[in-house]
Amino acid sequence: KMADNGAEAINMIENEDFDLVLSDLAMPEVTGYDVIKALNELERIPKIGVITGWGEQLKPVGGETFKVDFVLKKPFDFSEMSILINNVFNSN
């Protein structure tokens, strides 16, 4: 399933279980950081991949840390994304 914005994504994850969530960081109003925070608070936390064009690592915001399984920097090739997804599911 796909959400068009962060608020829609948070609504989806609060009402359904997902094995994997891919999120951009830069979104209007409800950011990827907000989505990650909501995911980290779930009872059953899915694997989390962040896709970003920003040239930085995830940084704590307001003292909060964000747990994600991988960060994929734009531009990327789909085979690169596939490898990261396979690695995160095969690491356990």
C-alpha positions as a printed NumPy array, in Angstrom:
array([[  0.   ,   0.   ,   0.   ],
       [  1.093,   3.549,  -0.565],
       [  0.388,   6.742,   1.345],
       [  0.51 ,  10.146,  -0.327],
       [  1.722,  11.948,   2.802],
       [  2.999,  11.426,   6.333],
       [ -0.373,  11.897,   8.029],
       [ -1.955,   9.241,   5.808],
       [  0.989,   6.907,   6.507],
       [  0.582,   7.281,  10.275],
       [ -3.14 ,   6.555,   9.974],
       [ -2.36 ,   3.411,   7.954],
       [  0.255,   2.072,  10.382],
       [ -2.027,   2.628,  13.358],
       [ -4.751,   0.516,  11.736],
       [ -2.789,  -2.227,   9.944],
       [  0.324,  -4.343,  10.464],
       [  3.159,  -4.017,   7.964],
       [  6.36 ,  -6.018,   7.553],
       [  8.244,  -3.149,   5.901],
       [  7.707,   0.614,   5.702],
       [  9.696,   2.825,   3.317],
       [  9.476,   6.54 ,   4.008],
       [ 10.966,   9.714,   2.637],
       [ 12.174,  12.215,   5.254],
       [ 11.176,  15.439,   3.534],
       [  7.394,  15.67 ,   3.409],
       [  5.173,  18.682,   4.091],
       [  3.472,  19.036,   7.497],
       [  4.02 ,  15.494,   8.8  ],
       [  7.658,  14.589,   8.135],
       [  9.368,  11.251,   7.782],
       [ 10.71 ,  11.772,  11.301],
       [  7.089,  11.89 ,  12.534],
       [  6.326,   8.653,  10.687],
       [  9.438,   6.962,  12.144],
       [  8.498,   8.105,  15.654],
       [  4.99 ,   6.634,  15.228],
       [  6.467,   3.381,  13.892],
       [  8.924,   3.129,  16.813],
       [  5.991,   3.395,  19.246],
       [  4.041,   0.471,  17.756],
       [  3.742,  -2.8  ,  19.639],
       [  4.837,  -4.683,  16.497],
       [  7.502,  -2.55 ,  14.835],
       [  8.001,  -3.284,  11.128],
       [ 11.341,  -3.06 ,   9.35 ],
       [ 11.911,   0.605,   8.49 ],
       [ 13.746,   1.969,   5.465],
       [ 14.317,   5.674,   4.967],
       [ 14.794,   7.144,   1.513],
       [ 16.386,  10.574,   1.488],
       [ 18.075,  13.083,  -0.757],
       [ 19.61 ,  14.737,   2.255],
       [ 23.344,  14.163,   2.561],
       [ 23.25 ,  13.438,   6.269],
       [ 22.638,  10.549,   8.594],
       [ 19.497,  10.404,  10.735],
       [ 20.1  ,  12.714,  13.649],
       [ 18.271,  12.962,  16.945],
       [ 15.647,  15.712,  16.839],
       [ 14.634,  17.315,  20.124],
       [ 16.549,  14.669,  22.052],
       [ 14.741,  11.787,  20.351],
       [ 16.556,   8.984,  18.586],
       [ 15.058,   7.205,  15.613],
       [ 15.457,   3.47 ,  15.06 ],
       [ 15.536,   2.49 ,  11.396],
       [ 16.887,  -0.574,   9.627],
       [ 18.482,   1.201,   6.677],
       [ 18.903,   4.57 ,   4.987],
       [ 18.901,   4.737,   1.188],
       [ 20.229,   7.945,  -0.336],
       [ 18.752,   9.377,  -3.542],
       [ 19.406,   8.925,  -6.35 ],
       [ 19.465,   5.16 ,  -6.051],
       [ 19.107,   2.154,  -8.234],
       [ 16.297,  -0.324,  -7.481],
       [ 18.778,  -3.201,  -7.238],
       [ 20.455,  -1.296,  -4.379],
       [ 17.091,  -1.005,  -2.598],
       [ 16.389,  -4.694,  -3.208],
       [ 19.721,  -5.687,  -1.656],
       [ 19.05 ,  -3.582,   1.467],
       [ 15.552,  -5.035,   1.875],
       [ 16.829,  -8.611,   1.424],
       [ 19.648,  -7.99 ,   3.925],
       [ 17.314,  -6.637,   6.604],
       [ 14.953,  -9.618,   6.341],
       [ 17.74 , -12.211,   6.121],
       [ 19.78 , -10.848,   9.039],
       [ 17.653, -12.582,  11.708]])
